[in-house]
Amino acid sequence: MSGNRQHMSLRRNAMLRRREFLLGAAAISSTFVTAPGKLMAAEATKRQLDKIGIQLYTVRDRMSTDVPGTLEKIASIGYDEVEFFDYFGLPAAETRKYIDDAGLVSPSTHISLANMRDTPEQTIEAALTIGHDYIVLGWIAPEERTSLDDYRAHADLSNSFAEQCRTAGLQYAYHNHDFEFVAIDGIRPIDLFLRETDSELVQMEMDLYWITKGGGDPFEFFDKYPGRFPMCHVKDMNADGSMADVGDGEIDFAGIFSASEQAGFQHYFVERDDPPDSLISAARSYTATAKLEF
């Protein structure tokens, strides 16, 4: 009996060791098969921008003397898209030819309140000829934004002009600076403007430098107004609030771009208002933007 019990004990221990071996092998297998799969899935969610644009205000010194040559240089840097703010006295058809010759497209242009008030038909016609999809109010002069009533008037004008754009097959948008985040009578003008404009007619171009400088939070607006931001300006900021080439400042573009789907971002325009050398700045910002992973 004693020998039989010893035999059964040895057999049971062997079975337990085999079970432990099989469980260990399964764990190892999981480590080397499942874990890499998860890693690959995580890596697959990372992406980079498939097209990068530039707001031509960055290279306005070059554009003012040589539009076709500057567009060729912008294309040679690697940019796919350009956003206009001025046509430098050229007819729309000639501007379109230079864009085409450079192998670029121009989905957007900035305009003024005067364009909307005084020459809406001509503004829309030029946009259609050049091939824009968006017409953007890029700036409101200080004397035009002294009260909330000023912003209400701009909201009304935006709704009206945006209706004309929609009829022509274009989309109207508004580009922010920092002043819209400074409260007037306890209300931020940006909040009033977004509430009082039709979300379908009036979309937004978020300038990531100016919203940061103004103390705004991009994610707050993505949460409140998802999908309303088809465009953004990729403009960096130093710790002291000054502008920088993309990648030299402190704005977390990758973190912001990770919310691109929620924001509605489709076009990303690099910009710097005060470049020491405009083409060098454009090239450096392109390189940094192209490397972003999110």
C-alpha angles and dihedrals in degrees: 000000000000092000092047092052090050091052092050091048092052091048091050092050091050091051090049091050090050091050091050090048092052092047090049092049090051090051091049090048090051090051095052099036110028098035095054088047090055090046091052090049091051091049091048090061091059114093143172129214112278092202133024128195136191132217102233091220083084091066099030091129090061095039091054091064105026120019100171094042093048092049089051090052091048090052091048090056087059105260117147101190139034131200117208129213097173135016094215094231094302123134114252094246092053091048090052091051092054091049091050093045090055092051092242135126127215112211095172148030135188120232137179135243087254090059090053095045103037110023109021096142094049091045092053093044092053091049091053093048093050093046102246120160095192135046111197131196097225105183145011116207117235094249089055096056109048097119144024088252088062089057092047088054091050090050091053092047090047092053091049096046091042089057089056090049092050091051089053092049096257133119123229122214141174126230118212131218126184097271093074088067095057107097121238114198088347095307127104108229091222090061093048092048094049092048095048098046125077106256092215095049100036118048128172140244107206115213102206094200096051096044089051093047090048092055095250127141116227092205092057089060094043088055095046098039109024115188095011096109110072092161139037138184113233101212123149131220132210122222090262092055096256123130123264140181111270109278095024096079137059106260113119098225094168090055092049093045090053085073093050094118093052092044093046094235113175102150127044115194119191112217142172120176097199110033116169087218113012100208094044089050091048091051095046093047091048092053093049093046093048090055095054115116122194 
